[in-house]
Amino acid sequence: MSSFAGVARRRKQQTGAQKDETEVKEGEKRQSKSVKVKWVAVLFWTMMFAILVRFRGRNGSFSDEGNGTNENNNNAKENEVFTREELGKKALHLSLCGEVFDLSGGGKGKGQADAFYGEGKEYHFFIGTDQTKGFLTGKREESNVDVDTLSHGEVLELEKWVRFYREGGSRGTYRKRGVLGDGWFYDENGDKTERGRRFWERVEEAKRSHYEDDGSSSSSDSNSSPSSPPLCRAAWTEERGGTVWCETIKGAGTKTTKTYPRLNAKNGVCECYEDQGYSDLRKLYENCLPKSSRCFTG
């Protein structure tokens, strides 16, 4: 009887030991499986983050010094240094005060640019060269502009045109691509020459003189070009297209004057006028009211 009880106890102990061993093994399996799941999750999210970085990096949202971001590429395009020969081969590119502008707008503004700057058109002589002097005379000039002989009015006229192209033109589609490194306004490295620095000093001098004279030309500027209407501001977006607008002019004291955008039919430039009138030469933008200070150009 005691022998039977001993056998029963041993079997019970063996069963308990086997059960404990089974539970330990199952626990180890669960732990191993949990570790694997965690590593898979870590690997998955690491891959997702890498994909996100690559995708966003291509769209300019993350910097990537190794491969170069869109922003860096755009800056490179805007800071290109052209030779005269290179500029001469570029369609719808011009130089003004040594700054090179692309008028095609990546194709978006090509039709409008062709209408004024295309082959056989009135302003084609500006294309492929620096015709800074031509912006003052309205015709092709063979010589470069002499900065020191310009009147204050002429300096401000050139500065106005530089601003016009920098801001994208009447439809906001023009883009600055770099500078002309021919040694006149900029050297071969893209740095301003002494003449280039002097021009912008002359601009500041002319502005100071303008303000000191309360808007009238300096007495030494008897050869100044006639005052012309201020240029419109312009912008372009993928969603809305082009927009032009005129800002309110502040006069003496609290006086303000509202101005209205009109398209100059002769040169395709948007100008701001104080009156709401329009004509064949001073055109009203399509689908824009005469009293509106902002117009959508498509």
C-alpha positions in Angstrom: 0.0 0.0 0.0 2.8 2.4 0.9 4.5 1.4 -2.3 1.5 2.4 -4.3 1.3 5.7 -2.5 4.9 6.4 -3.2 4.4 5.7 -6.9 1.4 8.0 -7.0 3.4 10.8 -5.3 6.3 10.5 -7.8 3.9 10.5 -10.8 2.2 13.7 -9.3 5.6 15.3 -8.8 6.7 14.4 -12.4 3.3 15.8 -13.7 3.8 19.0 -11.8 7.4 19.3 -13.0 6.3 18.8 -16.6 3.6 21.3 -16.2 6.0 23.9 -14.7 8.4 23.2 -17.6 5.6 23.6 -20.1 4.6 26.9 -18.6 8.2 28.1 -18.6 8.6 27.2 -22.3 5.3 28.8 -23.2 6.3 31.9 -21.3 9.6 32.0 -23.2 7.7 31.6 -26.5 5.4 34.5 -25.6 8.3 36.7 -24.6 10.2 35.8 -27.8 7.1 36.5 -29.8 6.6 39.9 -28.1 10.2 40.9 -28.7 9.8 39.9 -32.4 6.6 42.0 -32.7 8.4 45.0 -31.1 11.3 44.7 -33.5 9.0 44.4 -36.5 7.1 47.5 -35.3 10.4 49.4 -34.9 11.6 48.3 -38.3 8.2 49.3 -39.9 8.1 52.8 -38.4 11.8 53.3 -39.2 11.1 52.5 -42.9 8.0 54.7 -42.9 10.0 57.6 -41.5 12.7 57.1 -44.1 10.1 57.1 -46.8 8.5 60.3 -45.4 11.9 62.1 -45.2 12.7 61.1 -48.8 9.3 62.2 -50.0 9.2 65.5 -48.1 12.8 66.2 -49.0 12.0 66.0 -52.7 9.3 68.6 -52.1 11.6 71.0 -50.3 10.2 70.5 -46.8 13.3 68.9 -45.3 16.8 70.0 -46.0 19.2 67.5 -47.5 22.6 68.9 -47.8 23.9 65.7 -49.5 21.5 65.6 -52.4 20.4 69.3 -52.4 16.9 70.5 -51.7 14.5 72.3 -54.1 15.2 75.5 -52.2 18.9 75.1 -52.8 18.3 74.3 -56.4 16.1 77.3 -56.8 18.7 79.5 -55.2 21.3 78.1 -57.6 19.1 79.0 -60.5 18.6 82.5 -59.3 22.3 83.0 -58.7 23.6 81.8 -62.0 26.3 83.9 -63.6 25.9 84.3 -67.3 28.4 85.3 -69.9 27.3 87.5 -72.8 27.4 84.5 -75.1 25.3 82.4 -72.8 22.7 85.1 -72.4 22.6 85.6 -76.2 21.5 82.0 -76.6 18.7 82.2 -74.1 15.2 82.7 -75.4 13.1 85.3 -73.6 15.9 86.3 -71.3 17.1 89.9 -70.8 19.5 91.7 -68.5 18.8 95.0 -66.8 21.4 96.7 -64.6 23.2 93.4 -64.8 20.4 91.3 -63.4 19.1 88.5 -65.7 15.4 87.7 -65.9 13.5 84.9 -67.6 10.3 86.2 -69.1 8.9 82.8 -70.1 7.7 82.0 -66.6 8.4 78.3 -67.2 5.9 78.4 -70.0 3.1 80.0 -67.9 3.8 83.5 -69.2 5.4 82.7 -72.6 2.4 83.8 -74.6 2.3 87.2 -73.0 6.1 87.6 -73.2 6.1 86.6 -76.9 3.5 89.3 -77.7 6.0 92.0 -76.6 9.4 90.5 -76.6 9.1 87.7 -79.3 10.9 87.7 -82.6 9.8 90.7 -84.7 8.0 92.4 -81.8 8.6 95.9 -80.6 10.7 95.0 -77.6 12.6 92.1 -79.0 15.8 94.1 -78.9 15.9 93.7 -75.1 16.3 89.9 -75.4 19.6 88.2 -75.1 21.6 91.3 -74.0 21.9 94.0 -71.4 20.0 97.0 -72.8 19.9 99.1 -69.6 20.4 102.2 -71.7 17.7 101.1 -74.0 15.2 101.2 -71.2 15.7 104.9 -71.1 15.8 105.6 -74.9 13.3 103.0 -76.1 15.6 101.7 -78.7 18.6 99.4 -79.1 21.8 100.9 -77.8 25.3 99.6 -78.7 27.0 101.1 -75.7 26.6 100.4 -72.0 24.9 102.9 -69.7 27.2 105.4 -67.9 26.0 105.4 -64.3 27.6 108.7 -63.3 26.0 110.7 -66.1 22.4 109.6 -65.3 20.0 112.1 -63.8 18.1 111.3 -60.7 15.0 110.8 -62.7 16.7 108.3 -65.0 18.2 106.4 -62.1 14.8 106.1 -60.5 13.2 105.0 -63.8 15.7 102.2 -64.1 15.2 101.2 -60.5 11.4 101.1 -61.1 12.0 98.6 -64.0 14.3 96.4 -62.0 11.6 96.2 -59.3 9.0 95.4 -62.0 11.0 92.4 -63.2 12.0 91.3 -59.7 8.3 91.2 -58.7 7.4 89.0 -61.7 6.0 91.5 -64.2 2.4 92.3 -64.8 1.3 88.7 -64.3 3.9 87.6 -61.7 5.4 85.1 -64.1 8.9 86.6 -64.7 11.7 85.1 -62.7 15.2 86.3 -61.9 17.8 83.7 -63.0 21.1 85.4 -62.0 23.4 88.1 -63.2 25.4 89.0 -66.2 29.1 88.6 -65.3 30.5 90.7 -68.1 32.4 93.1 -65.8 30.0 96.0 -66.1 27.6 95.7 -63.2 28.8 92.3 -62.0 32.1 90.4 -62.4 32.7 86.9 -63.6 32.1 85.6 -60.0 28.8 87.3 -59.8 29.9 90.0 -57.4 29.0 93.7 -57.9 31.6 95.8 -59.5 32.4 99.3 -58.4 30.1 100.6 -61.1 27.3 98.2 -59.9 27.7 99.5 -56.3 27.8 103.0 -57.5 24.5 102.6 -59.4 22.6 101.5 -56.3 24.3 104.4 -54.3 22.9 106.7 -57.0 19.4 105.2 -56.5 19.5 106.0 -52.8 20.8 109.5 -53.6 17.9 110.0 -56.0 15.4 108.8 -53.5 16.7 111.2 -50.8 16.6 114.1 -53.3 13.0 113.1 -54.3 11.8 113.2 -50.7 13.7 116.4 -49.8 12.0 118.1 -52.8 8.6 116.9 -51.7 8.1 114.7 -54.8 9.5 117.1 -57.4 12.7 116.6 -59.4 15.9 118.1 -58.3 16.9 121.4 -59.9 19.9 119.7 -61.3 17.7 117.2 -63.1 16.6 119.3 -66.1 17.1 116.3 -68.3 15.0 114.0 -66.2 12.5 111.8 -68.0 8.9 112.7 -67.5 7.3 111.2 -64.4 5.4 108.0 -65.2 2.7 106.2 -63.2 3.8 103.8 -60.6 3.9 100.1 -61.5 1.4 97.6 -60.2 2.3 95.0 -57.7 1.9 91.5 -59.1 1.8 87.9 -57.8 1.1 84.4 -59.3 0.0 81.2 -57.7 -0.9 77.7 -59.1 -4.4 77.9 -57.6 -5.4 81.4 -58.6 -3.1 82.4 -61.4 -2.0 86.0 -61.8 -3.1 89.0 -59.7 -2.2 92.7 -60.1 -3.1 95.4 -57.6 -2.4 99.0 -56.8 -1.7 100.4 -53.4 -3.1 103.5 -51.8 -0.7 106.4 -52.1 -0.1 108.4 -48.9 0.2 112.2 -49.5 0.9 115.1 -47.2 -0.6 114.8 -43.7 -3.5 112.3 -43.6 -4.3 112.6 -47.3 -4.5 109.3 -49.2 -5.2 108.5 -52.8 -6.5 105.3 -54.2 -5.1 104.1 -57.5 -6.3 101.6 -60.1 -4.5 99.0 -62.3 -4.6 99.6 -66.1 -2.7 97.7 -68.8 -0.4 99.8 -70.9 -1.3 98.6 -74.4 2.0 99.9 -75.8 4.4 97.9 -73.6 2.2 95.4 -71.8 3.1 96.9 -68.4 0.5 97.2 -65.5 0.5 100.8 -64.2 -1.4 102.5 -61.4 -3.6 105.5 -62.1 -5.4 107.9 -59.7 -8.5 108.1 -61.9 -10.8 105.3 -62.9 -10.7 106.1 -66.6 -9.6 103.7 -69.3 -9.0 103.7 -73.1 -7.5 101.8 -76.0 -4.0 102.7 -74.7 -4.8 102.4 -71.0 -6.8 99.2 -71.0 -9.1 97.8 -68.3 -8.3 94.2 -67.3 -10.9 91.7 -68.4 -13.5 90.9 -65.8 -12.2 93.7 -63.6 -14.4 96.7 -62.5 -13.0 100.2 -63.2 -13.2 101.0 -59.5 -11.4 97.9 -58.4 -7.8 98.2 -57.1 -7.1 94.5 -57.6 -7.6 92.5 -60.8 -7.1 88.8 -61.6 -5.3 88.2 -64.8 -5.6 84.4 -65.1 
